[in-house]
Amino acid sequence: MSELTINHDTKSSGIFKIALNLTVTCLVSGAIIAGVYYLTHPIAVQKEQELEIQSMKELVPEAATTEEVTGEEGLTAALDEDGSVIAYIVEVEPKGYGGAIDMLVAVTPDGAVSNFEIVSADETPGLGTKAAESPFKDQFSGKTSEELQLTKDSSEGTVEAITGATITSRAVTKGMKQAVDRVNTYVEEASQE
Amino acid sequence: MNLWKIFSRGILEENPIFVLALSLCPALAVTSSVATALTMGLTVTFVITMNNVVVSVIRKLVNPKVRVPVYITSIATIVTLAILMLEAFAPELYQSLGIYLNLVVVFAIILARAESFASKNGVLPSLLDGLGMGAGFTLAMIVVGAIRELFGNGSLLGVQILGTWYNPPLLFIMAPGAFIVLGYLVGAMKIYQKKKENREKEREHV
């Protein structure tokens, strides 16, 4: 079919015309995308921030306010009404099966997991995505750094992996361990000052 | 061909996945649950319809030698617009589809409809063709998704249907399960069409 159309059109289609055709197409396309981006981008940024604040609230429901810790990127303190710290919320990005798993972990000041949430991930639907559901999700509450390993990786570990999604389970567990370790170091440093 | 016919043939007779066997990749990749299958189906419906309209409008302006790059640019633009809109107004949906959204650009069915239908027909038939093909695609995605989610996870749309006695075989959630389900569905479709043909032949004889 393509041969037919080409033969039919050789007279009228010089290289210049073809180039012009493509240039115009790309210009129009670029202009449309730029216009829409200009309009939607501020909304997208705002929505993303709202989502993050909301998921922090969900992580520590008893917190009155959240406050970013100065000088520590990705570390937020959840405070109660008197201004004392209930938990630290740490943003970690362990590498999972389908790229980085962006997650928020709430850690109590004495270094135990209280809750976590997966903000965005590209894990296999139906397998890796089970990391955000019970029963897997329920086993982390109150765990300390040493306990945060898979049972199949270490005798000290207490985390039961999801069948068929060992890599995701390992990544999520590792992310939580990182978060707990970070809070431990931070609390230690802060108390020395 | 009347307008209803143009719309409806995409659903059964020329179903993009079961009959034309185009865009099988997403049919395997995002059908492990009904929800993702449905969102992907609706996104593709939107893109294919929009693109059919655009291609139909510009069909006389585009030089036939460069029509494919022009159509691809048009598809890419529409997909980018869809992504920007989803990001701004439905961030949860945007996150759940993730990387697959960008891949919509290269779905064979969209370019196939632009090339074989919209570039030769007016705006209204092209619009209906896009809607019909999109509906057929969405339907096929939902059927595959429902079977896989029910057998592989014991649930439908995230609601647990089968009790705890059911021990779901992982196979259905993994890619091979998709191939098997798809194979049986294509077979079933063939049987249905054969029977229909036979019935029509008998009618002619009588």
Interface residues (C-beta under 8 A of the other chain):
Chain A: T5 I6 H8 D9 S13 K17 I18 N21 L22 T25 C26 S29 I32 I33 V36 Y37 T40 H41 I43 A44 K47 E48 L51 G98 S120 D122 T124 P125 G126 L127 T163 G164
Chain B: V30 S32 S33 T36 V62 N63 P64 K65 V66 P69 V70 T73 S74 A76 T77 T80 L81 L84 M85 E87 A88 F89 P91 E92 Q95 G98 I99 R148 E149 G152 N153 L170 I173 M174
